[in-house]
Amino acid sequence: MADETRWLVIGGSSKAGIYRACPIFPCGRSTPPLPIAIECESEKEARQLHRIFQQTLKPLPQEPSPSDILTAFQHSETVQHFFPDGTRDFYTVAIGAPAAATHRTGAERSKGSFTHHCYRHTQSFWEALAFMIVKGQDTRMPPLLTSAELAQDDSGGAGTLEEAFCRNLHLRSPSPTLTTTTTPTRSSRSSPLHDRQHDNPISRRHAPEAFPTSSPASSSSSTPMVYIHVRNLSGVISSHHHIKQPSPEDRAQARRLGEAGSRYVLAHGYSSSAIATIVEIYRRNASTEPFALQLAALGMALAEATYLGDLIYV
């Protein structure tokens, strides 16, 4: 079976690119933070990573400092979570030949004649990158979790919108003593105002009734507000009337679509299998058109798939 492994080198204008074998470049604590090399399972994976790193590093100065690079990586969820934590082992060589994020055997072989050979095993892509940038100096490593992230965990993840939803859900809960059922007449079903109100829930809530048939108390029996619809690629399959947060696994998987793409699929309630399919199709393509067509072939509306592609391939 042919070896599909490729090496992506980022930074350092003369060395940057994709290679079959990892090039050798100077390493050690006195060398610049870039270039660094990453072993990829295929050329496709290397191309995807290259595109992400190129966008992240583009705003930086010609010779960025380690702090510049770490800050850029720390503000890019796409970089940090391209490989969700725990899904791949990285043996990151800071001092050795080659100095790269590689596999275990490669890290052990990299020692060569280096007196101060230095590498670390981690399952966090972000930690692997940082370790190479700071040349293996633990005292210069950034925090694995920032104070803002820790504060978000302490808050339990329920924001003002979720709290307002709970209050609204409680207020709108049906009361058995006040519930009334009305059947619209033929004329009310066919009236333009009824059609507009039926199609638009916001209009239905605020517009006056065309044919009032019950007392104001009957409004308390309206259907509880939906928090999120659950979808597969073909559409809505169920609804949740209570707050339901995405699982950590779904969040990690969705982050591979970038910030905008991740927010879209999570807010629209796509199932775990649907998110995995969307990510896989994204990784196989480099532009919106083939991405959208392949999703449409699996059931997603072409207009939605195109919009999602435009969010991701910016």
Secondary structure, DSSP 4 states (H G I P E B T S, - for coil): -----EEEEESSTTT-EEESSPPP---STTS-S--EEEEESSHHHHHHHHHHHHHHHTTS-SS--HHHHHHHHHT-HHHHTSS-TTSS-EEEEEESSS-EEE-HHHHHHTTTT-TT-EEEEES-HHHHHHHHHTTT-GGGPPPSS-HHHHHHHHTTT--HHHHHHHHHHHHT---TTT-------HHHHHSHHHHHHHH-HHHHHHSPPSS--S-GGGGGGSPPPPSEEEEETTEEEEEESS--PPPHHHHHHHGGGHHHHHHHHHHTTB-HHHHHHHHHHHHH-SSHHHHHHHHHHTT--HHHHHHHHHHH--
